[in-house]
Amino acid sequence: MQKSFDLATTANRYFERYSEVLQRIEHAANAVQRTPNTIALLAVSKTKPAEAIAALYAAGQRDFGENYVQEGIDKIHELEELTDITWHFVGALQSNKSKDVAAHFDWVHSIDRGKIVNRLNEQRPKHLPPLQCLVQVNIDYEPTKAGVQLNELGKIAEQIDKASHLTLRGIMAIPNPDATEQEKHNSFQQLENVMQELKAKYPSVDTLSLGMSNDLEAAIAHGSTMVRIGTALFGKREIGKREIRKR
């Protein structure tokens, strides 16, 4: 009986968080005269158990993002009966992991090298639909962060567009969390402008993956069509005795 009560309490907690995030998205969209249902919610479920994903699924969520390849694959297998989940890989992608990502995920948000484009295209199983691809842009030119510089975006976007087993959907970015509000505004504005240029050239482009738990409102105000939310949905991530806020 205690276990059933705990499960019900946990499910209610996730439902409440999910509802709060959806309300934030709706309010942010309305504030800039955008239609809320044009903004997708990606639940970033890294380090969280499959039970947490199942709870959000029951609340209505269908898109989930994973940062670590093997952890994500384990959850995909564990939840394989939930056939309408869309799985996004949002972490740094190493060459030796590209085959696993190509075989198991529906989207990749973190493409930043031509070599990765070639490997994903060659390794995508032919019986699966094209892998949906976003180019990660290092908008603030941070030396320790992955992503292409803006002057490199055109070349890699063209490479993805020409790949027969990939579909170019847009760009992803993680602005510097330590930037001032004005710096963040400038970065978001740049990304919005770049997104419009990309859309004008490639009809398949429709996705700007931008915004996390602490800045989704600003991202939506600057044209984000997909916000990546972890902490606001799942709570803080625990590592040993330390708690680290992520996404």
ChimeraX commands (.cxc) that place a marker at each C-alpha (Angstrom):
marker #1 position 0.00,0.00,0.00 radius 0.5
marker #1 position 2.81,2.38,0.87 radius 0.5
marker #1 position 4.46,1.72,-2.49 radius 0.5
marker #1 position 1.24,2.49,-4.39 radius 0.5
marker #1 position 0.83,5.70,-2.43 radius 0.5
marker #1 position 4.41,6.74,-3.19 radius 0.5
marker #1 position 3.96,6.03,-6.89 radius 0.5
marker #1 position 0.78,8.09,-7.00 radius 0.5
marker #1 position 2.49,10.96,-5.16 radius 0.5
marker #1 position 5.42,10.86,-7.56 radius 0.5
marker #1 position 3.13,10.87,-10.60 radius 0.5
marker #1 position 1.21,13.85,-9.21 radius 0.5
marker #1 position 4.45,15.75,-8.64 radius 0.5
marker #1 position 5.55,15.24,-12.24 radius 0.5
marker #1 position 2.11,16.20,-13.52 radius 0.5
marker #1 position 2.22,19.43,-11.51 radius 0.5
marker #1 position 5.68,20.33,-12.81 radius 0.5
marker #1 position 4.65,19.47,-16.36 radius 0.5
marker #1 position 1.57,21.68,-16.11 radius 0.5
marker #1 position 3.64,24.56,-14.72 radius 0.5
marker #1 position 6.13,24.36,-17.59 radius 0.5
marker #1 position 3.34,24.27,-20.17 radius 0.5
marker #1 position 1.83,27.34,-18.54 radius 0.5
marker #1 position 5.17,29.15,-18.69 radius 0.5
marker #1 position 5.44,28.33,-22.40 radius 0.5
marker #1 position 1.88,29.51,-23.03 radius 0.5
marker #1 position 2.38,32.78,-21.15 radius 0.5
marker #1 position 5.71,33.46,-22.86 radius 0.5
marker #1 position 4.20,32.82,-26.28 radius 0.5
marker #1 position 1.17,34.99,-25.63 radius 0.5
marker #1 position 3.40,37.82,-24.43 radius 0.5
marker #1 position 4.98,38.08,-27.89 radius 0.5
marker #1 position 1.86,37.21,-29.90 radius 0.5
marker #1 position 2.99,33.70,-30.79 radius 0.5
marker #1 position 0.84,30.57,-30.88 radius 0.5
marker #1 position 1.84,28.32,-27.93 radius 0.5
marker #1 position 1.41,25.07,-29.85 radius 0.5
marker #1 position 4.15,26.12,-32.29 radius 0.5
marker #1 position 6.70,25.73,-29.48 radius 0.5
marker #1 position 7.71,22.15,-28.68 radius 0.5
marker #1 position 8.70,21.01,-25.21 radius 0.5
marker #1 position 11.68,18.68,-25.05 radius 0.5
marker #1 position 11.99,16.97,-21.67 radius 0.5
marker #1 position 15.71,16.49,-20.96 radius 0.5
marker #1 position 15.73,13.28,-18.98 radius 0.5
marker #1 position 19.45,12.58,-18.58 radius 0.5
marker #1 position 20.33,10.74,-15.32 radius 0.5
marker #1 position 16.62,10.30,-14.58 radius 0.5
marker #1 position 15.12,6.80,-14.36 radius 0.5
marker #1 position 12.76,5.35,-16.93 radius 0.5
marker #1 position 9.98,5.58,-14.33 radius 0.5
marker #1 position 10.26,9.38,-14.41 radius 0.5
marker #1 position 9.97,9.39,-18.19 radius 0.5
marker #1 position 6.95,7.09,-17.99 radius 0.5
marker #1 position 5.30,9.46,-15.51 radius 0.5
marker #1 position 5.72,12.42,-17.85 radius 0.5
marker #1 position 4.59,10.29,-20.76 radius 0.5
marker #1 position 1.40,9.53,-18.85 radius 0.5
marker #1 position 0.91,13.29,-18.41 radius 0.5
marker #1 position 1.13,13.76,-22.18 radius 0.5
marker #1 position 4.81,14.42,-22.95 radius 0.5
marker #1 position 6.24,12.66,-26.01 radius 0.5
marker #1 position 9.66,14.22,-26.76 radius 0.5
marker #1 position 12.58,13.25,-24.52 radius 0.5
marker #1 position 16.25,14.25,-24.72 radius 0.5
marker #1 position 19.27,12.28,-23.56 radius 0.5
marker #1 position 22.89,13.44,-23.19 radius 0.5
marker #1 position 24.66,10.11,-22.80 radius 0.5
marker #1 position 24.46,7.51,-25.53 radius 0.5
marker #1 position 24.38,4.25,-23.55 radius 0.5
marker #1 position 22.08,5.65,-20.86 radius 0.5
marker #1 position 19.70,6.82,-23.55 radius 0.5
marker #1 position 19.74,3.48,-25.38 radius 0.5
marker #1 position 19.03,1.62,-22.14 radius 0.5
marker #1 position 15.95,3.78,-21.57 radius 0.5
marker #1 position 14.81,3.39,-25.18 radius 0.5
marker #1 position 14.87,-0.38,-24.75 radius 0.5
marker #1 position 13.23,-0.25,-21.33 radius 0.5
marker #1 position 10.39,1.90,-22.65 radius 0.5
marker #1 position 10.08,0.31,-26.09 radius 0.5
marker #1 position 6.38,-0.38,-25.54 radius 0.5
marker #1 position 5.80,3.40,-25.62 radius 0.5
marker #1 position 6.12,3.43,-29.38 radius 0.5
marker #1 position 5.22,7.08,-29.99 radius 0.5
marker #1 position 8.06,8.58,-27.93 radius 0.5
marker #1 position 10.44,10.70,-30.00 radius 0.5
marker #1 position 14.01,10.36,-28.75 radius 0.5
marker #1 position 16.45,13.27,-29.11 radius 0.5
marker #1 position 20.19,13.06,-28.57 radius 0.5
marker #1 position 21.31,16.42,-27.18 radius 0.5
marker #1 position 24.79,15.70,-25.79 radius 0.5
marker #1 position 28.26,15.98,-27.28 radius 0.5
marker #1 position 28.61,13.32,-29.96 radius 0.5
marker #1 position 31.87,11.40,-30.27 radius 0.5
marker #1 position 32.73,9.67,-33.53 radius 0.5
marker #1 position 32.85,6.24,-31.91 radius 0.5
marker #1 position 29.26,6.68,-30.68 radius 0.5
marker #1 position 27.74,7.91,-33.93 radius 0.5
marker #1 position 26.60,4.44,-35.07 radius 0.5
marker #1 position 24.59,3.91,-31.88 radius 0.5
marker #1 position 22.98,7.34,-32.15 radius 0.5
marker #1 position 22.15,6.80,-35.83 radius 0.5
marker #1 position 20.49,3.48,-35.03 radius 0.5
marker #1 position 18.46,4.43,-31.96 radius 0.5
marker #1 position 17.56,8.12,-31.92 radius 0.5
marker #1 position 15.10,10.15,-33.99 radius 0.5
marker #1 position 16.83,13.53,-33.63 radius 0.5
marker #1 position 20.37,14.79,-33.05 radius 0.5
marker #1 position 20.81,18.33,-31.72 radius 0.5
marker #1 position 24.57,18.50,-31.43 radius 0.5
marker #1 position 26.11,18.16,-34.89 radius 0.5
marker #1 position 29.23,20.29,-35.12 radius 0.5
marker #1 position 31.61,18.52,-37.54 radius 0.5
marker #1 position 31.48,17.36,-41.12 radius 0.5
marker #1 position 32.93,14.01,-40.07 radius 0.5
marker #1 position 29.94,13.39,-37.83 radius 0.5
marker #1 position 27.56,14.27,-40.68 radius 0.5
marker #1 position 29.17,11.67,-42.92 radius 0.5
marker #1 position 29.16,8.98,-40.24 radius 0.5
marker #1 position 25.53,9.54,-39.27 radius 0.5
marker #1 position 24.45,9.46,-42.90 radius 0.5
marker #1 position 26.35,6.24,-43.61 radius 0.5
marker #1 position 25.26,4.57,-40.38 radius 0.5
marker #1 position 21.57,5.46,-40.36 radius 0.5
marker #1 position 19.71,2.15,-40.91 radius 0.5
marker #1 position 17.99,2.21,-44.30 radius 0.5
marker #1 position 14.68,0.97,-42.91 radius 0.5
marker #1 position 14.38,4.01,-40.64 radius 0.5
marker #1 position 13.21,7.47,-41.72 radius 0.5
marker #1 position 15.90,10.14,-42.14 radius 0.5
marker #1 position 17.59,11.28,-38.93 radius 0.5
marker #1 position 16.39,14.76,-37.99 radius 0.5
marker #1 position 19.42,17.02,-37.54 radius 0.5
marker #1 position 20.26,20.30,-35.83 radius 0.5
marker #1 position 23.60,22.05,-36.08 radius 0.5
marker #1 position 24.95,23.18,-32.71 radius 0.5
marker #1 position 26.11,26.78,-32.88 radius 0.5
marker #1 position 28.65,28.17,-30.42 radius 0.5
marker #1 position 27.00,31.56,-30.42 radius 0.5
marker #1 position 29.16,33.10,-27.68 radius 0.5
marker #1 position 32.46,31.72,-29.00 radius 0.5
marker #1 position 33.21,29.89,-25.77 radius 0.5
marker #1 position 36.47,27.92,-26.18 radius 0.5
marker #1 position 35.33,25.04,-23.95 radius 0.5
marker #1 position 31.91,24.61,-25.56 radius 0.5
marker #1 position 31.08,22.49,-28.59 radius 0.5
marker #1 position 29.44,23.94,-31.68 radius 0.5
marker #1 position 30.32,25.58,-34.95 radius 0.5
marker #1 position 31.14,29.25,-35.37 radius 0.5
marker #1 position 28.61,31.25,-37.36 radius 0.5
marker #1 position 30.95,31.46,-40.35 radius 0.5
marker #1 position 31.05,27.63,-40.46 radius 0.5
marker #1 position 27.30,27.10,-40.28 radius 0.5
marker #1 position 26.59,27.42,-44.00 radius 0.5
marker #1 position 29.03,24.68,-45.01 radius 0.5
marker #1 position 27.81,22.08,-42.53 radius 0.5
marker #1 position 24.14,22.93,-43.17 radius 0.5
marker #1 position 24.67,22.32,-46.88 radius 0.5
marker #1 position 26.40,19.02,-46.14 radius 0.5
marker #1 position 23.47,17.80,-44.04 radius 0.5
marker #1 position 20.95,18.96,-46.64 radius 0.5
marker #1 position 22.70,16.90,-49.32 radius 0.5
marker #1 position 22.88,13.75,-47.16 radius 0.5
marker #1 position 20.29,11.21,-48.29 radius 0.5
marker #1 position 19.60,9.73,-44.83 radius 0.5
marker #1 position 19.54,12.99,-42.87 radius 0.5
marker #1 position 17.13,15.92,-42.76 radius 0.5
marker #1 position 18.31,19.42,-41.86 radius 0.5
marker #1 position 15.83,20.86,-39.36 radius 0.5
marker #1 position 17.67,23.88,-37.94 radius 0.5
marker #1 position 20.05,24.93,-35.19 radius 0.5
marker #1 position 20.63,24.44,-31.48 radius 0.5
marker #1 position 22.51,26.66,-29.08 radius 0.5
marker #1 position 23.41,26.92,-25.40 radius 0.5
marker #1 position 24.18,30.58,-24.67 radius 0.5
marker #1 position 26.70,31.42,-21.97 radius 0.5
marker #1 position 24.85,31.17,-18.61 radius 0.5
marker #1 position 27.20,33.75,-17.08 radius 0.5
marker #1 position 26.49,36.40,-19.69 radius 0.5
marker #1 position 24.72,39.63,-18.76 radius 0.5
marker #1 position 21.09,40.07,-19.72 radius 0.5
marker #1 position 22.11,42.36,-22.57 radius 0.5
marker #1 position 24.68,39.83,-23.82 radius 0.5
marker #1 position 22.08,37.08,-23.71 radius 0.5
marker #1 position 19.65,39.30,-25.60 radius 0.5
marker #1 position 22.28,39.95,-28.27 radius 0.5
marker #1 position 23.05,36.24,-28.61 radius 0.5
marker #1 position 19.38,35.32,-28.87 radius 0.5
marker #1 position 18.83,38.02,-31.47 radius 0.5
marker #1 position 21.75,36.71,-33.53 radius 0.5
marker #1 position 20.35,33.21,-33.43 radius 0.5
marker #1 position 16.92,34.44,-34.49 radius 0.5
marker #1 position 18.46,36.24,-37.46 radius 0.5
marker #1 position 20.56,33.22,-38.46 radius 0.5
marker #1 position 17.52,30.98,-38.21 radius 0.5
marker #1 position 15.58,33.20,-40.62 radius 0.5
marker #1 position 18.45,33.12,-43.11 radius 0.5
marker #1 position 18.63,29.33,-42.90 radius 0.5
marker #1 position 14.88,28.95,-43.37 radius 0.5
marker #1 position 15.00,31.09,-46.47 radius 0.5
marker #1 position 17.55,28.74,-48.04 radius 0.5
marker #1 position 16.33,25.32,-46.90 radius 0.5
marker #1 position 12.58,24.50,-46.89 radius 0.5
marker #1 position 13.10,21.69,-44.34 radius 0.5
marker #1 position 14.38,24.09,-41.67 radius 0.5
marker #1 position 11.79,24.85,-38.99 radius 0.5
marker #1 position 13.47,24.30,-35.61 radius 0.5
marker #1 position 15.39,26.63,-33.32 radius 0.5
marker #1 position 16.29,24.58,-30.24 radius 0.5
marker #1 position 16.93,27.31,-27.70 radius 0.5
marker #1 position 15.99,27.91,-24.08 radius 0.5
marker #1 position 16.19,25.92,-20.86 radius 0.5
marker #1 position 14.56,26.02,-17.44 radius 0.5
marker #1 position 15.99,29.41,-16.48 radius 0.5
marker #1 position 15.57,31.28,-19.77 radius 0.5
marker #1 position 12.75,29.75,-21.77 radius 0.5
marker #1 position 10.77,33.01,-21.77 radius 0.5
marker #1 position 13.62,34.97,-23.37 radius 0.5
marker #1 position 14.21,32.19,-25.89 radius 0.5
marker #1 position 10.56,32.12,-26.94 radius 0.5
marker #1 position 10.60,35.89,-27.31 radius 0.5
marker #1 position 13.44,35.42,-29.83 radius 0.5
marker #1 position 11.80,32.76,-31.95 radius 0.5
marker #1 position 12.65,29.47,-30.23 radius 0.5
marker #1 position 10.48,26.64,-31.52 radius 0.5
marker #1 position 11.79,24.03,-29.06 radius 0.5
marker #1 position 12.76,24.53,-25.43 radius 0.5
marker #1 position 14.91,21.92,-23.66 radius 0.5
marker #1 position 13.72,21.56,-20.07 radius 0.5
marker #1 position 15.25,19.37,-17.39 radius 0.5
marker #1 position 15.32,20.87,-13.89 radius 0.5
marker #1 position 11.86,22.45,-14.05 radius 0.5
marker #1 position 10.37,19.05,-14.95 radius 0.5
marker #1 position 12.52,16.55,-13.07 radius 0.5
marker #1 position 14.01,18.57,-10.22 radius 0.5
marker #1 position 17.69,18.81,-9.32 radius 0.5
marker #1 position 20.08,16.07,-10.32 radius 0.5
marker #1 position 21.86,14.27,-7.51 radius 0.5
marker #1 position 25.43,13.01,-7.79 radius 0.5
marker #1 position 26.53,11.36,-4.56 radius 0.5
marker #1 position 25.94,13.91,-1.83 radius 0.5
marker #1 position 26.13,16.85,-4.18 radius 0.5
marker #1 position 23.19,18.32,-6.04 radius 0.5
marker #1 position 23.92,20.03,-9.33 radius 0.5
marker #1 position 21.42,22.08,-11.25 radius 0.5
marker #1 position 21.34,21.14,-14.90 radius 0.5
marker #1 position 19.33,22.35,-17.87 radius 0.5
marker link #1:1,2 radius 0.2
marker link #1:2,3 radius 0.2
marker link #1:3,4 radius 0.2
marker link #1:4,5 radius 0.2
marker link #1:5,6 radius 0.2
marker link #1:6,7 radius 0.2
marker link #1:7,8 radius 0.2
marker link #1:8,9 radius 0.2
marker link #1:9,10 radius 0.2
marker link #1:10,11 radius 0.2
marker link #1:11,12 radius 0.2
marker link #1:12,13 radius 0.2
marker link #1:13,14 radius 0.2
marker link #1:14,15 radius 0.2
marker link #1:15,16 radius 0.2
marker link #1:16,17 radius 0.2
marker link #1:17,18 radius 0.2
marker link #1:18,19 radius 0.2
marker link #1:19,20 radius 0.2
marker link #1:20,21 radius 0.2
marker link #1:21,22 radius 0.2
marker link #1:22,23 radius 0.2
marker link #1:23,24 radius 0.2
marker link #1:24,25 radius 0.2
marker link #1:25,26 radius 0.2
marker link #1:26,27 radius 0.2
marker link #1:27,28 radius 0.2
marker link #1:28,29 radius 0.2
marker link #1:29,30 radius 0.2
marker link #1:30,31 radius 0.2
marker link #1:31,32 radius 0.2
marker link #1:32,33 radius 0.2
marker link #1:33,34 radius 0.2
marker link #1:34,35 radius 0.2
marker link #1:35,36 radius 0.2
marker link #1:36,37 radius 0.2
marker link #1:37,38 radius 0.2
marker link #1:38,39 radius 0.2
marker link #1:39,40 radius 0.2
marker link #1:40,41 radius 0.2
marker link #1:41,42 radius 0.2
marker link #1:42,43 radius 0.2
marker link #1:43,44 radius 0.2
marker link #1:44,45 radius 0.2
marker link #1:45,46 radius 0.2
marker link #1:46,47 radius 0.2
marker link #1:47,48 radius 0.2
marker link #1:48,49 radius 0.2
marker link #1:49,50 radius 0.2
marker link #1:50,51 radius 0.2
marker link #1:51,52 radius 0.2
marker link #1:52,53 radius 0.2
marker link #1:53,54 radius 0.2
marker link #1:54,55 radius 0.2
marker link #1:55,56 radius 0.2
marker link #1:56,57 radius 0.2
marker link #1:57,58 radius 0.2
marker link #1:58,59 radius 0.2
marker link #1:59,60 radius 0.2
marker link #1:60,61 radius 0.2
marker link #1:61,62 radius 0.2
marker link #1:62,63 radius 0.2
marker link #1:63,64 radius 0.2
marker link #1:64,65 radius 0.2
marker link #1:65,66 radius 0.2
marker link #1:66,67 radius 0.2
marker link #1:67,68 radius 0.2
marker link #1:68,69 radius 0.2
marker link #1:69,70 radius 0.2
marker link #1:70,71 radius 0.2
marker link #1:71,72 radius 0.2
marker link #1:72,73 radius 0.2
marker link #1:73,74 radius 0.2
marker link #1:74,75 radius 0.2
marker link #1:75,76 radius 0.2
marker link #1:76,77 radius 0.2
marker link #1:77,78 radius 0.2
marker link #1:78,79 radius 0.2
marker link #1:79,80 radius 0.2
marker link #1:80,81 radius 0.2
marker link #1:81,82 radius 0.2
marker link #1:82,83 radius 0.2
marker link #1:83,84 radius 0.2
marker link #1:84,85 radius 0.2
marker link #1:85,86 radius 0.2
marker link #1:86,87 radius 0.2
marker link #1:87,88 radius 0.2
marker link #1:88,89 radius 0.2
marker link #1:89,90 radius 0.2
marker link #1:90,91 radius 0.2
marker link #1:91,92 radius 0.2
marker link #1:92,93 radius 0.2
marker link #1:93,94 radius 0.2
marker link #1:94,95 radius 0.2
marker link #1:95,96 radius 0.2
marker link #1:96,97 radius 0.2
marker link #1:97,98 radius 0.2
marker link #1:98,99 radius 0.2
marker link #1:99,100 radius 0.2
marker link #1:100,101 radius 0.2
marker link #1:101,102 radius 0.2
marker link #1:102,103 radius 0.2
marker link #1:103,104 radius 0.2
marker link #1:104,105 radius 0.2
marker link #1:105,106 radius 0.2
marker link #1:106,107 radius 0.2
marker link #1:107,108 radius 0.2
marker link #1:108,109 radius 0.2
marker link #1:109,110 radius 0.2
marker link #1:110,111 radius 0.2
marker link #1:111,112 radius 0.2
marker link #1:112,113 radius 0.2
marker link #1:113,114 radius 0.2
marker link #1:114,115 radius 0.2
marker link #1:115,116 radius 0.2
marker link #1:116,117 radius 0.2
marker link #1:117,118 radius 0.2
marker link #1:118,119 radius 0.2
marker link #1:119,120 radius 0.2
marker link #1:120,121 radius 0.2
marker link #1:121,122 radius 0.2
marker link #1:122,123 radius 0.2
marker link #1:123,124 radius 0.2
marker link #1:124,125 radius 0.2
marker link #1:125,126 radius 0.2
marker link #1:126,127 radius 0.2
marker link #1:127,128 radius 0.2
marker link #1:128,129 radius 0.2
marker link #1:129,130 radius 0.2
marker link #1:130,131 radius 0.2
marker link #1:131,132 radius 0.2
marker link #1:132,133 radius 0.2
marker link #1:133,134 radius 0.2
marker link #1:134,135 radius 0.2
marker link #1:135,136 radius 0.2
marker link #1:136,137 radius 0.2
marker link #1:137,138 radius 0.2
marker link #1:138,139 radius 0.2
marker link #1:139,140 radius 0.2
marker link #1:140,141 radius 0.2
marker link #1:141,142 radius 0.2
marker link #1:142,143 radius 0.2
marker link #1:143,144 radius 0.2
marker link #1:144,145 radius 0.2
marker link #1:145,146 radius 0.2
marker link #1:146,147 radius 0.2
marker link #1:147,148 radius 0.2
marker link #1:148,149 radius 0.2
marker link #1:149,150 radius 0.2
marker link #1:150,151 radius 0.2
marker link #1:151,152 radius 0.2
marker link #1:152,153 radius 0.2
marker link #1:153,154 radius 0.2
marker link #1:154,155 radius 0.2
marker link #1:155,156 radius 0.2
marker link #1:156,157 radius 0.2
marker link #1:157,158 radius 0.2
marker link #1:158,159 radius 0.2
marker link #1:159,160 radius 0.2
marker link #1:160,161 radius 0.2
marker link #1:161,162 radius 0.2
marker link #1:162,163 radius 0.2
marker link #1:163,164 radius 0.2
marker link #1:164,165 radius 0.2
marker link #1:165,166 radius 0.2
marker link #1:166,167 radius 0.2
marker link #1:167,168 radius 0.2
marker link #1:168,169 radius 0.2
marker link #1:169,170 radius 0.2
marker link #1:170,171 radius 0.2
marker link #1:171,172 radius 0.2
marker link #1:172,173 radius 0.2
marker link #1:173,174 radius 0.2
marker link #1:174,175 radius 0.2
marker link #1:175,176 radius 0.2
marker link #1:176,177 radius 0.2
marker link #1:177,178 radius 0.2
marker link #1:178,179 radius 0.2
marker link #1:179,180 radius 0.2
marker link #1:180,181 radius 0.2
marker link #1:181,182 radius 0.2
marker link #1:182,183 radius 0.2
marker link #1:183,184 radius 0.2
marker link #1:184,185 radius 0.2
marker link #1:185,186 radius 0.2
marker link #1:186,187 radius 0.2
marker link #1:187,188 radius 0.2
marker link #1:188,189 radius 0.2
marker link #1:189,190 radius 0.2
marker link #1:190,191 radius 0.2
marker link #1:191,192 radius 0.2
marker link #1:192,193 radius 0.2
marker link #1:193,194 radius 0.2
marker link #1:194,195 radius 0.2
marker link #1:195,196 radius 0.2
marker link #1:196,197 radius 0.2
marker link #1:197,198 radius 0.2
marker link #1:198,199 radius 0.2
marker link #1:199,200 radius 0.2
marker link #1:200,201 radius 0.2
marker link #1:201,202 radius 0.2
marker link #1:202,203 radius 0.2
marker link #1:203,204 radius 0.2
marker link #1:204,205 radius 0.2
marker link #1:205,206 radius 0.2
marker link #1:206,207 radius 0.2
marker link #1:207,208 radius 0.2
marker link #1:208,209 radius 0.2
marker link #1:209,210 radius 0.2
marker link #1:210,211 radius 0.2
marker link #1:211,212 radius 0.2
marker link #1:212,213 radius 0.2
marker link #1:213,214 radius 0.2
marker link #1:214,215 radius 0.2
marker link #1:215,216 radius 0.2
marker link #1:216,217 radius 0.2
marker link #1:217,218 radius 0.2
marker link #1:218,219 radius 0.2
marker link #1:219,220 radius 0.2
marker link #1:220,221 radius 0.2
marker link #1:221,222 radius 0.2
marker link #1:222,223 radius 0.2
marker link #1:223,224 radius 0.2
marker link #1:224,225 radius 0.2
marker link #1:225,226 radius 0.2
marker link #1:226,227 radius 0.2
marker link #1:227,228 radius 0.2
marker link #1:228,229 radius 0.2
marker link #1:229,230 radius 0.2
marker link #1:230,231 radius 0.2
marker link #1:231,232 radius 0.2
marker link #1:232,233 radius 0.2
marker link #1:233,234 radius 0.2
marker link #1:234,235 radius 0.2
marker link #1:235,236 radius 0.2
marker link #1:236,237 radius 0.2
marker link #1:237,238 radius 0.2
marker link #1:238,239 radius 0.2
marker link #1:239,240 radius 0.2
marker link #1:240,241 radius 0.2
marker link #1:241,242 radius 0.2
marker link #1:242,243 radius 0.2
marker link #1:243,244 radius 0.2
marker link #1:244,245 radius 0.2
marker link #1:245,246 radius 0.2
marker link #1:246,247 radius 0.2
view
